[in-house]
Amino acid sequence: APKPSFRVFVYDPDSIPALRALTRGGSFCKHNQWGMEVALHDWFLACPCRTDNPEEADFFFVPHYTSCLINHADTFEGCDTKQLCGPTTELFQQVLSSSQHYRRVDGGRDHIFVWGSGMAADGPFATWRDWVPNAIFMM
């Protein structure tokens, strides 16, 4: 098989507690209208472009299922689809600040996020403009 033209490292929710909280409920979320976030996570896990070596990576995929989780109002206290969600914003900040692969100085330009609802990044990651203004957003 030909070598992929780019390599993607997928953050592992099992190794980052904050990310684990953002990716819970995948089996439920996968089969509803917000399933795109889970489907693309699964796709990147199976993609020939995936690498387990972050040193080889051109991009870093940050999985999360916030569209599904926030749309179920009891998942994160005080969050719904009409406001900024403080708990998930804090979790995203924890994920990035604990990462050896994220560099704030470049605005996260090598990081990929999927936003599967009308909230886009603003609801679940209210401070994204400070943390990842140059990231790749798939919507």
C-alpha positions as CSV (number, residue, x, y, z in Angstrom):
1,A,0.0,0.0,0.0
2,P,1.2,3.5,-0.7
3,K,2.4,5.6,2.2
4,P,-0.2,8.2,3.3
5,S,0.6,11.8,2.4
6,F,0.0,12.9,5.9
7,R,0.0,11.3,9.4
8,V,-2.5,11.8,12.2
9,F,-2.0,11.0,15.8
10,V,-5.3,10.4,17.7
11,Y,-5.4,11.5,21.3
12,D,-6.2,8.5,23.6
13,P,-9.1,9.2,26.0
14,D,-7.8,6.4,28.3
15,S,-4.6,8.3,28.9
16,I,-6.1,11.7,29.5
17,P,-8.8,11.9,32.2
18,A,-10.3,15.2,30.9
19,L,-10.6,13.7,27.5
20,R,-12.2,10.6,28.9
21,A,-15.0,12.8,30.3
22,L,-15.4,14.4,26.8
23,T,-15.7,11.1,25.0
24,R,-18.0,9.1,27.3
25,G,-21.2,7.7,25.9
26,G,-19.9,6.8,22.4
27,S,-22.1,3.8,21.9
28,F,-25.2,6.0,22.6
29,C,-24.0,9.1,20.7
30,K,-22.9,7.1,17.7
31,H,-26.6,6.3,16.8
32,N,-28.2,9.7,17.0
33,Q,-28.1,13.0,15.1
34,W,-24.7,13.9,16.7
35,G,-23.0,10.7,15.7
36,M,-20.6,12.4,13.3
37,E,-18.2,13.2,16.2
38,V,-18.0,9.5,17.1
39,A,-17.9,8.3,13.4
40,L,-15.0,10.6,12.6
41,H,-13.2,9.4,15.8
42,D,-13.7,5.8,14.6
43,W,-12.6,6.8,11.1
44,F,-9.3,8.3,12.3
45,L,-8.6,5.3,14.5
46,A,-8.9,3.0,11.4
47,C,-7.4,5.3,8.9
48,P,-4.2,4.3,7.1
49,C,-3.1,7.9,7.9
50,R,-3.0,7.2,11.6
51,T,0.2,6.9,13.5
52,D,0.8,5.8,17.0
53,N,4.0,7.8,17.1
54,P,3.3,11.5,17.7
55,E,6.8,12.3,16.4
56,E,5.6,11.2,12.9
57,A,2.4,13.1,13.1
58,D,1.5,16.0,10.9
59,F,-1.8,16.5,12.7
60,F,-3.3,15.6,16.1
61,F,-7.0,14.6,16.3
62,V,-8.8,15.5,19.5
63,P,-11.9,13.3,19.9
64,H,-14.9,14.5,21.9
65,Y,-18.6,13.9,21.8
66,T,-19.7,17.3,23.2
67,S,-22.6,17.9,20.7
68,C,-24.3,14.7,22.0
69,L,-23.3,15.2,25.6
70,I,-24.4,18.8,25.9
71,N,-27.7,18.1,24.2
72,H,-28.5,15.8,27.1
73,A,-28.8,18.5,29.7
74,D,-27.9,16.4,32.7
75,T,-24.5,15.4,31.4
76,F,-22.7,18.6,32.3
77,E,-24.3,20.6,35.1
78,G,-25.4,24.1,33.9
79,C,-24.9,23.4,30.2
80,D,-27.4,23.5,27.5
81,T,-27.4,24.4,23.8
82,K,-28.1,28.0,24.4
83,Q,-25.1,29.0,26.4
84,L,-21.4,28.6,26.9
85,C,-20.5,25.4,28.7
86,G,-18.0,26.1,31.5
87,P,-17.3,22.4,32.5
88,T,-16.5,21.3,28.9
89,T,-14.4,24.4,28.3
90,E,-12.3,23.6,31.4
91,L,-11.9,20.0,30.2
92,F,-10.7,21.1,26.8
93,Q,-8.2,23.4,28.4
94,Q,-7.0,20.5,30.7
95,V,-6.6,18.3,27.6
96,L,-4.4,20.8,25.8
97,S,-2.4,22.0,28.8
98,S,-1.5,18.4,29.7
99,S,-0.5,17.5,26.1
100,Q,3.1,17.2,25.1
101,H,2.0,17.8,21.5
102,Y,0.1,21.0,21.8
103,R,2.0,24.3,21.3
104,R,0.0,27.4,22.3
105,V,2.3,29.7,20.3
106,D,1.1,28.3,17.0
107,G,-2.5,28.4,17.9
108,G,-3.1,24.7,17.6
109,R,-2.7,24.8,13.8
110,D,-1.9,21.0,13.7
111,H,-4.9,20.0,15.8
112,I,-8.2,18.7,14.4
113,F,-11.5,19.0,16.1
114,V,-15.0,18.0,15.0
115,W,-18.0,20.1,16.0
116,G,-21.2,18.3,15.3
117,S,-23.9,20.8,16.2
118,G,-25.0,24.4,15.7
119,M,-23.0,25.4,18.8
120,A,-19.8,24.7,16.8
121,A,-16.9,25.4,19.1
122,D,-18.4,28.3,20.9
123,G,-20.6,26.3,23.3
124,P,-18.4,23.5,24.3
125,F,-15.0,25.3,24.1
126,A,-15.8,28.9,24.9
127,T,-12.1,29.9,25.0
128,W,-11.1,28.2,21.7
129,R,-10.0,31.6,20.3
130,D,-7.4,31.8,23.0
131,W,-6.2,28.2,22.8
132,V,-6.7,27.0,19.2
133,P,-7.5,29.9,16.9
134,N,-5.6,28.2,14.0
135,A,-6.9,24.7,14.5
136,I,-8.7,22.7,11.9
137,F,-12.4,22.6,12.7
138,M,-14.6,20.0,10.8
139,M,-18.2,21.0,11.0
